[in-house]
Amino acid sequence: MIIKNRKPSQQAGRQIKRIEMKKNNRKIQEKHLPNFSGIVFGQGNAKIPESTLIANLTSAENCPSRKLGLCRVEECCYARKCERIYPNYKKRNLAIEDWMESASADEIYELMEAYIDQHEN
């Protein structure tokens, strides 16, 4: 049986939009971080809207709260779990951390603004 002119479900439509956003984010980022293949800022997830930028400013390994003994969620830390399960996630976070430490505030702002502008257009 062939179904013609069937529209994608709302969930499929959101997934397609997310894939396009990720492609566009990579293009924007190449200008700022030409040697970095990951994405610096995510946009939304299952719990928060796509209009929210998500950034890991540090790796879980170098978490200041944990190092100072102030972390209240060390046993169930989402970042530590991801870095333990997915080795590339940890590498990505370490690379972003290095860039965040070496980039100027203007460079970080410019990249954030590019992500936001891309999302609004």
TAKAQUI-V710112 format. One record per backbone hydrogen bond with DSSP energy under -1.0 kcal/mol. CO is the residue of the C=O (numbers start at 0). NH is the residue of the N-H. If there is no record, write none. Layout:
BEGIN
CO;NH  CO;NH
END
This chain:
BEGIN
8;12  9;13  10;14  11;15  12;16  13;17  14;18  15;19  16;20  17;21  18;22  19;23  20;24  21;25  22;26  23;27  24;28  25;29  28;32  32;35  41;53  47;44  48;51  51;43  53;41  59;62  62;66  63;67  64;69  65;68  72;75  76;80  77;81  78;82  79;83  80;84  81;85  85;88  85;89  86;90  87;91  88;92  89;93  90;94  91;95  92;96  93;97  94;98  95;99  96;100  97;101  98;102  103;107  104;108  105;109  106;110  107;111  108;112  109;113  110;114  111;115  112;116  113;117  114;118  115;119  116;120
END
